[in-house]
């Protein structure tokens, strides 16, 4: 009998290898029955400039409430979430970051078509639409500090990528950080792509998720990443799932499968979370007063399953 594992899905770009592993039978090959639960949770009002108005757990309430045992999101946000969840526990179980995930999502800094803000340096003192404690929050910090310096840009909460792009297109904010499929849509609409970079998602898992099952999950996900990287056709096969992230009634429409620049969709194998990358992410959190100082990786990270699958 297959082992049942319930996991949480938010933005498809973070979880695309999970869908591939399900649909191509890689979870089944490992003796797993993986169920997907949609992320849910509240957000602070749009336009807020104070991250403290936002619950760092964000939409990962299914994990917080014990409905699922594993979810994935951006690395800095997950350091804070693992810290918070471990302090309070989840149904009495410890919580750890257990891997870098196969998806290497692209984040892009964009401004409206024809905008005077046509380069990152022009955003000194200007607004950047993000989702506090999500990948866009920290991508904005990483992409803009080198151009305008810490404290010289205004992060403003506008929720998910569709809300952030819409805020830029309506002129409510000067720029935004977005992911696929909204990057492709922004390009199709003529928006300015000012800076971009491939970032990484991490898993957060409860300690009672069997280490052998976690290893099986990661073996299946590695097969899924290999499938996606094997040919352009394989990536295009799964782009419709990405497009499902854009509501059918979205004011600005949707791109087509053929509009995508396939190198935007980058995937690698599951990997352990390197100490140097943890240290840099922790430093960013500390610099912005989003994490107490001195939270060591030993209390946040457990690389054993990721190391085992790489062996």
Backbone bond lengths (Angstrom), bond angles and torsions (degrees), N, CA, C in turn:
res aa  C-N    CA-C-N  psi(-1)  N-CA   C-N-CA  omega(-1)  CA-C   N-CA-C  phi
1 X - - - 1.454 - - 1.524 109.79 -
2 X 1.341 116.45 137.28 1.463 120.77 -178.83 1.520 110.82 -69.99
3 X 1.324 115.33 146.35 1.462 121.80 176.88 1.521 109.46 -82.29
4 X 1.320 116.63 127.50 1.467 121.62 -178.42 1.529 109.84 -85.85
5 X 1.328 116.14 128.77 1.464 122.23 175.12 1.520 107.74 -130.49
6 X 1.317 116.06 126.61 1.458 121.20 178.55 1.521 107.92 -103.22
7 X 1.328 116.60 126.70 1.464 120.05 -179.90 1.522 109.06 -132.02
8 X 1.332 114.83 164.86 1.460 121.39 -172.78 1.519 110.75 -104.70
9 X 1.342 115.64 138.90 1.456 123.44 179.37 1.520 109.08 -117.17
10 X 1.335 116.45 130.54 1.470 120.30 172.43 1.528 106.85 -119.06
11 X 1.333 118.63 -115.33 1.466 119.93 178.17 1.533 109.84 -62.68
12 X 1.330 116.54 132.74 1.462 120.38 -176.22 1.523 111.17 -61.26
13 X 1.340 118.55 -34.52 1.463 119.96 -177.41 1.526 111.53 -59.38
14 X 1.330 117.48 -32.27 1.465 120.39 176.80 1.529 111.81 -71.19
15 X 1.322 116.76 -30.02 1.466 120.85 -168.81 1.524 113.93 -115.65
16 X 1.325 118.04 9.94 1.461 118.92 -175.97 1.530 112.85 -55.12
17 X 1.351 120.29 -42.92 1.466 117.90 177.69 1.526 113.78 -59.71
18 X 1.336 117.75 -27.68 1.465 120.55 176.94 1.529 110.48 -67.71
19 X 1.329 117.39 -42.16 1.456 120.11 176.19 1.527 110.68 -63.21
20 X 1.334 116.08 -41.77 1.473 119.85 179.58 1.525 110.37 -63.06
21 X 1.324 116.93 -44.32 1.467 120.49 -180.00 1.521 111.25 -62.06
22 X 1.324 116.25 -35.04 1.466 119.98 176.21 1.533 110.79 -69.01
23 X 1.333 115.95 -51.61 1.463 120.20 -170.55 1.526 113.02 -76.30
24 X 1.327 117.77 -27.11 1.465 120.95 178.46 1.526 112.27 -90.98
25 X 1.330 117.33 0.21 1.461 121.44 174.71 1.513 115.83 85.26
26 X 1.330 118.11 10.97 1.463 119.32 -176.71 1.534 112.36 -71.62
27 X 1.323 118.00 -34.22 1.465 119.24 174.32 1.523 110.31 -65.28
28 X 1.316 116.38 -42.20 1.464 120.38 179.68 1.520 110.86 -61.58
29 X 1.337 116.63 -40.50 1.470 120.37 178.07 1.524 111.46 -59.29
30 X 1.311 116.69 -29.65 1.469 121.06 -179.78 1.529 112.73 -90.87
31 X 1.329 116.38 4.64 1.459 119.74 179.36 1.517 113.58 76.61
32 X 1.337 117.01 29.82 1.454 121.95 -177.54 1.527 110.94 -117.41
33 X 1.312 114.66 142.97 1.467 122.59 171.36 1.525 106.02 -115.96
34 X 1.338 116.62 101.46 1.462 121.58 -172.42 1.523 109.49 -101.52
35 X 1.322 114.88 121.28 1.471 121.78 178.93 1.520 109.58 -103.53
36 X 1.321 117.06 140.83 1.459 122.46 -179.96 1.528 110.00 -104.44
37 X 1.326 115.17 133.56 1.464 122.85 175.03 1.521 107.42 -119.25
38 X 1.310 117.08 132.58 1.462 121.02 -178.05 1.519 110.37 -74.12
39 X 1.338 115.47 136.49 1.465 120.59 176.84 1.523 109.44 -62.37
40 X 1.322 115.05 150.81 1.463 119.63 176.68 1.524 108.71 -153.76
41 X 1.316 115.36 156.78 1.458 120.94 179.19 1.511 110.24 154.90
42 X 1.315 116.09 171.63 1.455 121.03 -175.77 1.511 113.26 -92.63
43 X 1.333 115.83 170.16 1.450 123.80 178.05 1.517 109.36 -137.95
44 X 1.336 118.50 153.08 1.462 119.97 174.70 1.517 111.22 -70.65
45 X 1.323 118.29 168.31 1.468 120.49 -179.03 1.527 111.75 -62.04
46 X 1.338 116.02 146.67 1.457 120.45 176.67 1.521 110.71 -60.52
47 X 1.329 114.89 144.02 1.450 120.93 178.38 1.501 114.36 94.11
48 X 1.340 118.89 -11.51 1.460 121.25 -179.23 1.527 110.94 -60.65
49 X 1.334 116.13 139.99 1.467 121.14 176.45 1.525 111.78 -108.35
50 X 1.324 117.37 8.55 1.467 121.51 -175.69 1.523 109.98 -116.58
51 X 1.344 118.41 108.22 1.469 119.98 178.72 1.518 113.40 -58.69
52 X 1.337 116.59 -23.41 1.458 119.40 -178.41 1.523 112.51 -70.03
53 X 1.346 117.92 -9.79 1.464 120.76 173.55 1.525 111.19 -79.81
54 X 1.326 116.62 -5.64 1.461 122.13 -173.86 1.529 110.36 -111.72
55 X 1.327 117.39 134.11 1.453 122.26 172.06 1.529 108.09 -73.88
56 X 1.336 119.68 118.33 1.470 120.46 -176.79 1.522 114.69 -58.53
57 X 1.329 117.62 -20.00 1.463 119.43 178.29 1.529 109.92 -65.45
58 X 1.349 116.67 -26.87 1.464 122.97 179.81 1.529 111.06 54.12
59 X 1.325 115.29 -126.04 1.472 119.88 -174.05 1.523 112.90 -89.99
60 X 1.319 118.07 10.86 1.459 120.72 -174.42 1.525 111.92 -93.27
61 X 1.318 115.05 36.72 1.457 121.82 178.98 1.532 112.34 -62.99
62 X 1.356 119.98 -36.10 1.470 117.97 177.39 1.526 113.24 -56.15
63 X 1.334 117.16 -35.08 1.466 119.91 176.54 1.522 110.08 -72.50
64 X 1.302 116.30 -46.42 1.465 121.18 -178.49 1.525 111.02 -57.98
65 X 1.320 116.72 -35.39 1.463 121.25 -177.33 1.527 112.79 -90.70
66 X 1.332 117.77 3.42 1.453 120.77 175.24 1.515 115.48 83.27
67 X 1.335 117.80 9.58 1.460 120.99 -179.50 1.524 111.43 -73.74
68 X 1.338 117.45 -31.93 1.457 123.02 178.41 1.525 108.82 -128.32
69 X 1.326 116.11 162.30 1.457 120.95 -179.18 1.514 113.29 -111.70
70 X 1.340 117.84 -3.78 1.461 119.67 -178.69 1.525 109.04 -153.03
71 X 1.324 116.43 140.97 1.459 121.95 172.42 1.512 108.23 -148.69
72 X 1.349 116.87 168.65 1.453 121.23 179.33 1.517 109.72 -132.67
73 X 1.334 114.58 148.07 1.463 121.62 178.45 1.518 106.83 -165.66
74 X 1.350 117.23 -172.93 1.463 121.13 -176.11 1.526 111.07 -64.99
75 X 1.336 115.87 156.29 1.465 119.14 -171.63 1.515 113.60 -69.68
76 X 1.350 119.19 -44.72 1.458 119.31 -178.28 1.529 110.93 -65.62
77 X 1.332 115.49 -44.53 1.450 118.83 177.52 1.511 112.21 -59.69
78 X 1.337 116.39 -37.86 1.458 119.45 -179.33 1.519 112.63 -72.45
79 X 1.319 117.99 -28.34 1.473 118.80 172.80 1.519 109.24 -61.08
80 X 1.334 116.42 -47.41 1.463 119.65 179.02 1.524 110.83 -64.63
81 X 1.338 117.89 -42.00 1.458 119.95 -179.28 1.524 111.11 -65.86
82 X 1.345 117.26 -42.51 1.464 119.59 178.45 1.524 110.38 -62.73
83 X 1.340 116.88 -37.24 1.465 120.94 177.33 1.519 110.27 -63.62
84 X 1.328 117.37 -49.04 1.461 120.90 -178.05 1.525 111.87 -66.59
85 X 1.329 116.87 -46.23 1.451 120.42 -176.87 1.517 111.40 -68.16
86 X 1.344 116.93 -33.91 1.457 119.30 179.73 1.524 110.88 -71.16
87 X 1.323 117.44 -33.61 1.461 120.07 178.61 1.525 110.93 -64.08
88 X 1.313 116.14 -42.76 1.461 119.90 -176.22 1.525 112.60 -93.56
89 X 1.354 116.15 -14.34 1.463 124.27 -175.22 1.522 110.56 67.88
90 X 1.314 115.80 162.70 1.454 122.85 175.41 1.521 106.34 -125.02
91 X 1.303 115.75 106.07 1.464 122.24 -175.29 1.526 111.04 52.88
92 X 1.344 116.45 32.45 1.459 121.26 176.38 1.510 115.32 87.62
93 X 1.345 118.41 2.90 1.463 121.12 -176.64 1.527 111.03 -107.17
94 X 1.332 115.77 143.81 1.454 120.76 174.03 1.523 110.33 -67.91
95 X 1.328 114.93 159.59 1.457 122.90 -177.41 1.521 108.68 -129.59
96 X 1.327 116.65 137.08 1.462 120.56 179.57 1.521 110.64 -142.38
97 X 1.348 116.50 153.70 1.454 122.42 164.02 1.519 106.97 -75.64
98 X 1.346 117.00 127.53 1.463 120.10 -172.85 1.524 114.65 -114.49
99 X 1.346 118.68 -6.11 1.468 118.42 178.91 1.511 110.76 -174.07
100 X 1.337 114.89 161.00 1.454 121.68 155.70 1.524 106.42 -83.87
101 X 1.316 116.83 132.66 1.454 121.41 -176.50 1.534 111.69 -84.22
102 X 1.340 117.38 160.15 1.466 119.60 -178.25 1.525 114.84 -62.26
103 X 1.327 118.79 -30.65 1.463 119.89 -179.33 1.518 110.61 -72.78
104 X 1.326 115.86 133.33 1.471 122.54 175.53 1.530 107.00 -116.41
105 X 1.329 117.72 74.94 1.471 120.89 -169.60 1.519 112.86 -63.53
106 X 1.316 115.26 139.35 1.456 122.07 176.34 1.525 108.80 -85.11
107 X 1.332 116.21 129.08 1.458 122.32 170.62 1.528 107.83 -110.92
108 X 1.327 115.71 136.80 1.459 120.37 -178.44 1.523 110.01 -128.76
109 X 1.335 115.06 140.70 1.462 123.47 174.28 1.522 107.25 -92.48
110 X 1.337 117.01 121.54 1.461 120.08 -173.88 1.524 110.90 -128.07
111 X 1.332 115.37 153.98 1.456 122.51 169.11 1.523 108.29 -130.10
112 X 1.315 116.76 169.26 1.461 121.65 -172.66 1.528 111.55 -69.55
113 X 1.327 116.70 155.75 1.472 119.48 174.29 1.529 110.81 -54.55
114 X 1.343 116.37 133.31 1.447 120.88 179.25 1.511 115.79 75.01
115 X 1.340 117.00 5.34 1.465 120.33 -177.67 1.522 111.45 -66.72
116 X 1.344 115.00 147.34 1.470 119.54 172.70 1.523 111.40 -69.00
117 X 1.334 116.97 -17.29 1.471 121.14 -179.93 1.531 107.36 -88.10
118 X 1.339 114.25 78.16 1.459 120.03 -173.19 1.519 113.03 -106.32
119 X 1.334 117.20 13.15 1.456 123.02 176.94 1.529 107.27 -156.78
120 X 1.331 117.66 152.79 1.461 118.96 -176.68 1.526 113.68 -58.71
121 X 1.339 118.05 -38.41 1.464 120.60 -177.27 1.523 112.43 -61.77
122 X 1.345 117.64 -24.10 1.460 120.86 179.85 1.523 112.56 -71.87
123 X 1.348 117.08 -10.25 1.459 120.48 -176.52 1.518 113.19 -89.92
124 X 1.325 118.82 10.97 1.461 120.79 177.39 1.530 109.56 -57.56
125 X 1.316 115.70 122.22 1.456 121.88 179.58 1.514 114.35 79.00
126 X 1.323 118.20 3.20 1.455 121.76 -174.68 1.536 111.37 -102.72
127 X 1.329 114.82 171.79 1.452 120.71 -174.89 1.519 113.60 -89.21
128 X 1.327 114.15 145.45 1.466 121.81 176.47 1.529 107.35 -130.11
129 X 1.316 116.35 119.48 1.461 120.97 179.91 1.521 110.03 -78.01
130 X 1.326 116.03 125.57 1.463 122.84 -179.74 1.527 108.50 -138.08
131 X 1.306 114.82 176.84 1.463 122.87 169.93 1.518 105.83 -116.04
132 X 1.327 117.96 108.19 1.456 120.97 -173.70 1.532 111.29 -55.18
133 X 1.330 114.71 135.45 1.466 125.86 179.34 1.531 112.86 69.93
134 X 1.336 117.62 7.03 1.466 121.41 172.71 1.529 108.99 -104.26
135 X 1.333 116.49 178.70 1.459 120.22 -175.24 1.508 113.57 -57.83
136 X 1.335 117.51 -36.63 1.461 120.66 -178.54 1.521 112.13 -62.21
137 X 1.321 116.96 -35.12 1.465 122.42 179.42 1.531 109.95 -57.44
138 X 1.312 116.07 -49.59 1.456 120.18 -173.68 1.524 112.59 -85.85
139 X 1.343 116.84 -26.12 1.463 118.95 172.03 1.520 110.04 -64.04
140 X 1.333 117.68 -38.54 1.463 120.56 177.83 1.515 110.97 -60.92
141 X 1.319 116.83 -44.08 1.465 121.01 179.26 1.530 110.38 -61.58
142 X 1.322 116.37 -48.21 1.465 120.17 -176.98 1.529 111.73 -66.41
143 X 1.342 117.11 -39.12 1.463 119.93 -175.66 1.514 112.85 -79.47
144 X 1.340 119.43 -25.09 1.455 120.46 -173.37 1.525 115.02 -104.09
145 X 1.321 118.04 -25.75 1.471 118.47 -177.13 1.525 111.24 -57.90
146 X 1.331 117.69 -37.99 1.460 120.03 -178.51 1.512 113.73 -69.01
147 X 1.327 117.96 -23.62 1.466 121.28 -178.75 1.518 112.83 -92.50
148 X 1.323 117.83 -42.51 1.471 119.67 -173.69 1.521 113.68 -121.57
149 X 1.342 117.92 -8.89 1.458 120.62 177.02 1.517 112.64 89.35
150 X 1.328 114.73 151.74 1.470 121.62 -179.98 1.526 109.95 -59.39
151 X 1.325 116.15 134.69 1.454 121.47 177.52 1.511 114.83 85.24
152 X 1.331 117.71 -1.40 1.467 120.94 -176.43 1.524 113.36 -104.66
153 X 1.317 116.46 19.18 1.460 121.48 172.43 1.522 107.36 -143.37
154 X 1.323 115.67 156.43 1.462 121.37 -174.49 1.524 110.19 -111.58
155 X 1.321 116.47 109.15 1.453 120.72 176.11 1.522 108.84 -79.43
156 X 1.340 115.93 129.89 1.459 120.97 -179.01 1.529 109.34 -130.18
157 X 1.311 115.87 133.68 1.465 120.49 -177.09 1.526 110.84 -80.14
158 X 1.350 115.41 125.16 1.454 120.81 174.68 1.529 111.83 -131.25
159 X 1.325 118.56 13.36 1.461 120.24 175.93 1.510 113.28 82.39
160 X 1.337 116.02 -143.67 1.457 121.80 -173.39 1.515 113.39 -69.90
161 X 1.342 118.03 171.89 1.470 121.69 -174.60 1.521 113.18 -61.41
162 X 1.343 117.75 -34.46 1.456 119.39 177.59 1.518 112.18 -64.85
163 X 1.336 116.28 -39.98 1.460 120.61 177.01 1.525 110.80 -67.08
164 X 1.323 116.76 -37.62 1.465 120.03 -178.51 1.531 110.93 -68.89
165 X 1.328 117.21 -45.13 1.463 119.47 178.37 1.524 110.31 -63.72
166 X 1.315 117.40 -42.36 1.461 120.29 179.16 1.518 111.00 -60.80
167 X 1.343 117.99 -39.37 1.461 121.03 179.54 1.525 111.36 -62.31
168 X 1.323 116.86 -37.70 1.470 120.98 176.80 1.526 110.23 -67.90
169 X 1.312 117.11 -47.01 1.463 120.80 -176.22 1.530 111.78 -66.73
170 X 1.331 116.95 -27.02 1.467 120.74 177.98 1.530 112.75 -86.43
171 X 1.343 116.10 -7.12 1.452 119.85 -179.14 1.513 114.44 81.38
172 X 1.327 117.62 19.81 1.459 121.61 -179.63 1.525 112.38 -82.44
173 X 1.314 117.36 -18.68 1.457 122.98 -179.45 1.530 107.23 -153.72
174 X 1.325 116.51 151.61 1.470 120.05 -172.78 1.525 113.51 -72.20
175 X 1.324 118.31 -30.84 1.460 120.32 -174.90 1.523 109.18 -155.77
176 X 1.323 115.25 172.02 1.464 120.49 179.23 1.512 109.61 -155.21
177 X 1.311 115.53 157.00 1.465 123.02 169.02 1.521 107.63 -101.65
178 X 1.344 116.82 127.29 1.460 121.44 179.44 1.528 109.87 -134.21
179 X 1.330 115.35 165.61 1.463 123.20 176.94 1.523 108.67 -121.08
180 X 1.341 115.28 177.42 1.453 119.68 171.90 1.538 109.72 -71.23
181 X 1.335 117.09 143.77 1.461 129.06 12.13 1.530 114.14 -89.86
182 X 1.338 115.99 4.21 1.471 118.98 -175.33 1.528 112.62 -73.10
183 X 1.342 118.02 -24.74 1.466 119.00 175.76 1.521 109.70 -62.97
184 X 1.324 116.31 -46.74 1.463 119.71 179.18 1.526 110.90 -61.70
185 X 1.322 117.20 -40.52 1.460 120.11 177.39 1.526 110.42 -63.54
186 X 1.329 117.34 -44.17 1.467 120.47 179.77 1.525 110.90 -59.81
187 X 1.326 116.46 -43.56 1.466 119.85 178.05 1.524 110.86 -62.34
188 X 1.317 117.37 -41.25 1.461 121.41 -179.60 1.533 110.90 -63.82
189 X 1.339 115.87 -32.32 1.463 120.69 -179.80 1.533 112.64 -83.37
190 X 1.337 116.97 -4.75 1.453 120.43 178.43 1.511 114.99 89.86
191 X 1.323 117.65 14.22 1.468 120.58 178.56 1.525 110.58 -66.97
192 X 1.331 116.31 157.75 1.461 122.63 176.43 1.522 109.84 -83.63
193 X 1.321 117.31 128.42 1.466 122.13 170.93 1.519 106.42 -97.10
194 X 1.335 117.27 108.96 1.462 121.80 -171.38 1.530 113.14 -90.62
195 X 1.307 116.53 -34.37 1.471 121.58 179.83 1.518 106.91 -163.90
196 X 1.325 116.15 153.22 1.460 118.72 179.48 1.525 109.71 -156.81
197 X 1.310 114.62 159.10 1.456 119.62 178.67 1.516 110.47 -163.54
198 X 1.331 115.61 149.81 1.455 121.32 175.09 1.528 108.71 -85.93
199 X 1.312 114.94 124.77 1.457 121.15 179.75 1.524 108.76 -109.85
200 X 1.312 117.50 -161.19 1.460 118.88 -174.37 1.521 109.46 -143.71
201 X 1.319 114.90 146.87 1.463 121.46 172.13 1.523 108.43 -101.66
202 X 1.315 115.71 152.55 1.465 121.00 174.75 1.517 109.29 -124.11
203 X 1.323 115.25 154.31 1.460 121.29 172.10 1.521 110.09 -87.53
204 X 1.321 115.68 143.74 1.453 122.24 165.49 1.523 106.60 -118.12
205 X 1.331 117.05 128.78 1.462 121.09 -176.89 1.524 110.64 -136.07
206 X 1.323 114.94 153.18 1.460 121.16 173.55 1.514 110.22 -80.01
207 X 1.326 115.86 152.22 1.461 119.86 -177.40 1.521 112.74 -67.65
208 X 1.356 117.98 -19.08 1.460 118.88 -179.88 1.518 113.02 -87.64
209 X 1.342 117.85 5.08 1.459 120.11 169.07 1.524 107.24 -76.20
210 X 1.314 117.13 115.19 1.460 122.91 -173.79 1.528 110.72 -50.50
211 X 1.350 118.95 125.50 1.470 120.93 -179.83 1.525 113.25 -55.97
212 X 1.338 117.54 -33.59 1.461 120.03 178.22 1.527 110.45 -68.21
213 X 1.328 117.06 -38.79 1.464 119.98 177.25 1.523 110.79 -67.00
214 X 1.321 116.47 -37.10 1.467 119.78 177.20 1.528 110.04 -64.44
215 X 1.308 116.82 -40.21 1.470 121.57 176.58 1.531 110.24 -61.45
216 X 1.330 117.16 -43.12 1.466 120.97 178.26 1.528 110.79 -63.27
217 X 1.338 116.77 -41.85 1.457 120.23 176.16 1.517 110.85 -55.73
218 X 1.330 115.77 -46.32 1.453 120.11 -175.01 1.520 111.88 -71.64
219 X 1.319 117.76 -32.11 1.476 119.52 174.19 1.529 109.88 -64.10
220 X 1.320 116.57 -43.59 1.466 120.40 179.74 1.525 111.12 -64.79
221 X 1.320 116.97 -39.75 1.463 120.52 -179.95 1.517 111.51 -67.70
222 X 1.319 117.57 -34.37 1.467 119.93 175.89 1.527 110.66 -64.15
223 X 1.334 116.70 -39.56 1.472 119.84 175.70 1.526 110.08 -62.80
224 X 1.327 116.15 -38.94 1.468 120.00 179.76 1.527 110.98 -64.88
225 X 1.328 117.07 -42.29 1.464 120.43 177.64 1.521 110.74 -62.56
226 X 1.329 116.40 -42.15 1.470 119.97 177.60 1.524 110.84 -61.74
227 X 1.332 117.18 -39.68 1.465 121.20 177.82 1.525 110.25 -61.37
228 X 1.319 117.60 -47.93 1.459 120.96 -178.32 1.530 111.46 -62.65
229 X 1.315 116.51 -36.47 1.462 120.52 -177.81 1.527 113.42 -82.38
230 X 1.334 116.81 -8.87 1.467 119.73 -172.55 1.519 112.81 -71.45
231 X 1.339 117.57 -29.64 1.464 119.17 -178.13 1.519 110.11 -162.74
232 X 1.341 117.06 154.24 1.470 119.63 174.14 1.522 112.01 -59.11
233 X 1.320 116.84 -34.93 1.459 120.38 -179.37 1.525 111.34 -62.35
234 X 1.319 116.89 -36.41 1.461 119.62 -179.72 1.525 111.29 -66.70
235 X 1.329 116.73 -39.33 1.462 118.72 176.17 1.530 110.75 -66.10
236 X 1.322 115.79 -44.61 1.462 119.01 -178.79 1.534 111.59 -62.10
237 X 1.318 116.70 -31.84 1.467 120.94 179.23 1.520 111.15 -57.25
238 X 1.332 117.25 -33.45 1.468 120.97 -174.39 1.531 113.48 -103.94
239 X 1.324 118.27 -1.43 1.464 119.65 176.31 1.531 112.12 -59.94
240 X 1.359 120.37 -35.62 1.468 118.30 176.76 1.522 113.73 -55.37
241 X 1.334 118.09 -30.77 1.463 119.28 175.63 1.522 110.85 -66.17
242 X 1.339 116.74 -38.83 1.462 119.74 175.70 1.527 110.48 -61.91
243 X 1.319 116.29 -42.13 1.456 120.33 -177.95 1.522 112.04 -63.97
244 X 1.328 117.16 -22.77 1.460 120.12 177.44 1.528 112.01 -65.40
245 X 1.336 117.40 -17.50 1.467 119.91 177.44 1.530 111.75 -69.71
246 X 1.342 117.16 -20.73 1.462 120.83 178.87 1.527 108.39 -93.01
247 X 1.317 118.34 120.90 1.473 119.31 -179.49 1.527 111.26 -58.45
248 X 1.319 116.10 146.93 1.468 120.47 -179.44 1.522 111.86 -61.78
249 X 1.335 117.05 -27.23 1.461 120.36 -179.70 1.528 112.72 -99.96
250 X 1.346 116.79 19.46 1.460 119.85 -179.69 1.525 109.64 -60.24
251 X 1.306 116.18 131.34 1.466 122.43 -172.77 1.517 113.33 -55.07
252 X 1.332 116.27 -31.07 1.466 120.26 -172.37 1.518 112.53 -101.86
253 X 1.327 117.06 8.55 1.458 120.39 174.76 1.527 113.27 81.53
254 X 1.330 115.52 -164.58 1.457 123.50 179.58 1.527 109.22 -135.55
255 X 1.336 116.98 149.74 1.465 118.99 169.74 1.524 110.16 -77.99
256 X 1.305 116.42 172.64 1.463 122.26 174.59 1.523 109.32 -101.69
257 X 1.310 116.34 162.07 1.472 121.17 179.82 1.520 110.58 -53.73
258 X 1.343 117.28 -41.71 1.463 120.39 -176.40 1.529 113.01 -71.39
259 X 1.333 118.37 -10.25 1.465 120.92 178.36 1.525 112.77 -76.73
260 X 1.318 118.27 -17.79 1.457 121.21 -172.53 1.525 111.91 -74.83
261 X 1.334 114.63 136.89 1.461 122.25 171.10 1.520 106.24 -88.84
262 X 1.315 117.05 105.20 1.465 120.90 -167.93 1.525 114.67 -59.07
263 X 1.361 120.92 -31.44 1.472 118.59 176.21 1.529 113.67 -61.80
264 X 1.347 118.10 -15.26 1.461 119.29 172.81 1.526 111.39 -62.96
265 X 1.327 116.17 -26.28 1.463 121.60 -176.24 1.526 108.22 -96.60
266 X 1.328 114.88 97.12 1.469 120.96 -172.97 1.531 109.49 -113.03
267 X 1.338 115.34 136.28 1.462 120.89 -178.27 1.527 109.57 -139.81
268 X 1.306 115.79 143.99 1.456 122.32 175.86 1.514 109.13 -136.58
269 X 1.316 116.67 -175.71 1.456 120.09 177.68 1.522 111.03 -79.89
270 X 1.319 114.38 155.88 1.462 120.54 171.23 1.524 108.45 -55.46
271 X 1.324 116.45 138.13 1.464 119.91 -176.40 1.526 110.12 -142.33
272 X 1.313 115.56 159.77 1.459 120.16 173.90 1.522 109.24 -71.94
273 X 1.323 116.25 160.10 1.460 122.46 -177.68 1.523 108.02 -88.66
274 X 1.348 118.81 107.34 1.469 120.38 -175.30 1.527 112.14 -64.54
275 X 1.320 115.05 145.57 1.460 120.17 -179.27 1.526 111.78 -58.52
276 X 1.337 117.09 -41.50 1.465 120.08 -178.20 1.522 111.47 -62.96
277 X 1.332 116.91 -38.55 1.462 119.57 179.27 1.524 110.94 -71.02
278 X 1.318 116.46 -38.71 1.469 118.94 174.30 1.519 110.51 -60.20
279 X 1.324 116.86 -45.77 1.470 120.62 -177.31 1.519 111.58 -60.81
280 X 1.333 117.20 -41.10 1.467 119.59 179.57 1.526 110.88 -66.84
281 X 1.316 117.40 -44.07 1.456 120.63 179.07 1.526 111.08 -63.46
282 X 1.328 115.97 -42.87 1.472 118.66 177.57 1.517 110.79 -61.36
283 X 1.337 117.48 -38.29 1.464 120.91 179.92 1.522 111.00 -62.78
284 X 1.335 116.91 -41.47 1.463 120.00 177.62 1.523 110.29 -61.42
285 X 1.322 116.97 -45.75 1.462 120.22 178.90 1.523 111.48 -60.62
286 X 1.312 116.74 -42.53 1.465 120.26 179.40 1.526 111.00 -66.19
287 X 1.324 117.00 -41.86 1.466 121.08 -177.89 1.522 112.19 -61.04
288 X 1.328 115.93 -29.82 1.467 120.15 -178.92 1.534 112.22 -104.33
289 X 1.337 115.63 17.12 1.472 122.28 176.42 1.531 111.84 56.02
290 X 1.327 115.74 41.36 1.455 121.32 -179.99 1.524 112.44 -108.90
291 X 1.321 117.10 1.35 1.463 122.54 179.20 1.520 107.52 -156.92
292 X 1.339 117.97 138.30 1.465 118.74 174.37 1.527 110.99 -58.34
293 X 1.295 117.25 149.99 1.460 121.03 -178.84 1.525 110.70 -70.47
294 X 1.338 114.03 145.58 1.455 120.26 170.93 1.513 115.88 82.69
295 X 1.328 119.30 20.82 1.465 121.03 176.60 1.528 108.21 -76.47
296 X 1.312 116.64 107.78 1.468 121.11 -173.58 1.523 111.26 -79.31
297 X 1.323 115.46 152.09 1.463 120.66 -176.25 1.528 111.78 -62.41
298 X 1.328 118.06 -27.94 1.462 120.76 -178.56 1.529 112.22 -59.78
299 X 1.331 116.59 -26.99 1.458 119.95 -179.96 1.521 112.48 -91.04
300 X 1.332 117.35 -4.21 1.465 121.83 -174.13 1.530 112.18 -120.68
301 X 1.333 118.16 -34.73 1.467 122.57 -167.85 1.528 110.79 -115.92
302 X 1.333 116.23 137.55 1.458 123.11 171.05 1.529 107.32 -132.47
303 X 1.319 116.44 101.39 1.472 122.20 -173.32 1.521 114.28 -89.07
304 X 1.313 119.32 5.58 1.459 119.87 -168.55 1.531 113.61 -61.35
305 X 1.334 118.13 -42.91 1.475 119.50 -178.80 1.518 110.84 -68.62
306 X 1.342 116.91 -40.09 1.459 120.23 179.31 1.526 111.15 -66.18
307 X 1.317 116.55 -38.62 1.464 119.76 176.96 1.519 111.50 -66.24
308 X 1.330 116.24 -36.87 1.468 119.84 -178.61 1.521 111.39 -68.43
309 X 1.328 117.78 -38.96 1.460 119.61 -178.95 1.528 111.09 -72.13
310 X 1.317 116.74 -23.52 1.469 120.44 178.76 1.523 112.44 -84.77
311 X 1.321 116.52 -12.97 1.475 120.65 -174.72 1.536 111.08 -71.88
